Amino acid sequence: MKIKDGFVLKAIAGSYMVVPLGSQVSQFGSIIKLTETGAFLWDKLSENVEKSELVTALTNEYDVDEARASADIDKFIEKLKIADLLV
């Protein structure tokens, strides 16, 4: 999984925003606000990664077990798919 080209993550006044660039602006037409954990996963998804790599990264970075990390990642990825942000 990987984030589509044409989107960047910006930290603005303590918040994390996904901003479309170039041709994505007219196609996407909005921004997305992420939590700190969402921003962490977004950064990992800037490269092509497998879900297992995301689970490992999340459990290493945060105090969360594998089952919870996996479930949270599934929800996050589903939202990204619905927004058509993954390739």
Secondary structure by P-SEA (a helix, b strand, c coil): ccccccbbbbbcccbbbbbbcccccccccbbbbbcaaaaaaaaaacccccaaaaaaaaaaaccccaaaaaaaaaaaaaaaaaacccc
